[in-house]
Amino acid sequence: MLITPTLAAPAASHASSFRTAASLSCRSLGSLVQPTATTRYYRGRCRPLLYSASAGAASIPAGITSNIPSGDTGCRLERDELARLCQEPDPEGALNLLDEMLHRRGAVGGVSGQLAPEEQVTVLQCCADARSLSSLRRAHRLLSSPRSRSAITTPILHRIATLYCKLGAPGDARRVLNEASRPPPRRKANEARTKRQEAYEKVRELHEEIRAAGYVPDTRFVLHDIDEDAKVQALMYHSERLAIAFGLVSTPPGTPLRVMKNLRICGDCHNAVKLMAKVTGREIIVRDNKRFHHFKDGSCSCGDYW
């Protein structure tokens, strides 16, 4: 097989043009990472972090701006860099990067400032591998800050307490365990009172709607010696009706409602719930101490036998 000289090697003019293009490319790419006023370096890192797409826009040639990652791509690159720093391990660089991520994402908003549980564990383990108690405390403080937008789960709190014990800080571990065992905050009394009022108003509204649909109260199921009007009102506020009303004001339209009752549903409530399911367009499932009742479109799965 013969190889001609023209095929064996490029011409000198071609080679020089290749070298010229390469040098131009290097100069163009070099201008992409020139340090600016918004560029920061971290210890143990071999390249700067450009933490905003608009910071170095003036030094980026117009022909390659479309290749610069932004949005989710930039967030992914930051997370990859955080994982790399944790693997070295470089806790100081990782925490500096995490602090800047939380500061920037917290200012912008959205879910990009959240850290997954496995990422939280990686950052904490990096501090433990470096045997740095101050870094572990800083990581705990950053992950617990409101900027983090991601709550620390109980297993991760137990992991933090274990790492504190390994680094010789039992007092910090005790405080973390107390935080993990603290009950969740209760709803404010005003909110609970408002929901209760809405449920009672919904019961009265439903009562008017089912009366218009043909409901007639059966006062035989009221065993108290009171007048008829009081018996009708007592039937209206039976526990299953209040539970259904609370579900109607607390869930989106079309959501099935499930009510569990430790007593048998009375006959009047059975007829009333059938009409409630019809006028609201909901599927209502009531479990009493005998069976399940599936109310839908004005009928019950039990066939009116209970």
Long-range contacts (C-beta under 8 A, 24 or more apart in sequence): 28-61, 28-64, 31-59, 31-60, 31-61, 32-56, 32-59, 32-60, 32-64, 34-59, 40-100, 42-85, 42-90, 42-92, 42-93, 42-96, 42-97, 43-90, 43-92, 43-93, 44-85, 44-88, 44-90, 44-92, 44-93, 45-85, 45-90, 45-93, 49-81, 49-97, 49-100, 51-100, 51-104, 52-104, 72-112, 75-105, 75-112, 79-119, 82-119, 82-122, 82-123, 83-119, 83-122, 85-126, 86-122, 86-123, 86-125, 86-126, 87-126, 89-126, 89-129, 89-130, 90-126, 91-126, 91-127, 91-130, 91-132, 91-135, 91-139, 92-135, 94-123, 94-126, 95-123, 95-127, 95-135, 95-138, 95-139, 95-142, 98-123, 98-139, 98-142, 99-142, 102-142, 102-145, 102-147, 102-148, 103-147, 105-147, 105-149, 106-146, 106-147, 106-149, 111-149, 113-147, 113-148, 113-149, 113-150, 114-148, 114-149, 114-150, 115-143, 115-148, 115-150, 116-150, 117-153, 117-155, 117-156, 120-150, 120-152, 120-156, 121-156, 121-159, 124-156, 124-159, 124-160, 124-163, 125-163, 127-163, 128-163, 128-166, 128-167, 131-167, 132-167, 133-164, 133-167, 133-168, 133-169, 136-160, 136-163, 136-164, 136-167, 137-172, 140-176, 154-180, 195-246, 195-249, 195-250, 198-249, 199-242, 199-245, 199-246, 199-249, 200-237, 200-242, 200-245, 202-245, 202-246, 202-248, 202-249, 203-236, 203-237, 203-241, 203-242, 203-245, 204-236, 206-241, 206-244, 206-245, 206-248, 206-276, 206-279, 206-280, 207-236, 209-279, 210-272, 210-275, 210-276, 210-279, 213-275, 213-278, 213-279, 214-275, 215-271, 215-272, 215-275, 217-268, 218-267, 218-268, 218-271, 219-268, 221-266, 221-267, 221-268, 221-269, 235-266, 235-268, 235-269, 235-272, 238-266, 238-269, 240-265, 240-269, 240-273, 240-286, 241-269, 241-272, 241-273, 241-276, 244-273, 244-276, 244-284, 248-280, 248-282, 253-281, 254-281, 254-282, 255-282, 256-282, 256-283, 256-284, 256-285, 257-282, 257-283, 257-284, 257-285, 258-285, 258-287, 259-284, 259-285, 259-286, 259-287, 260-286, 260-287, 261-286, 261-287, 261-288, 261-289, 262-288, 262-289, 263-288, 263-289, 264-288, 264-289, 264-290, 264-306, 265-293, 265-306, 270-300, 270-304, 270-306, 273-300, 274-298, 274-299, 274-300
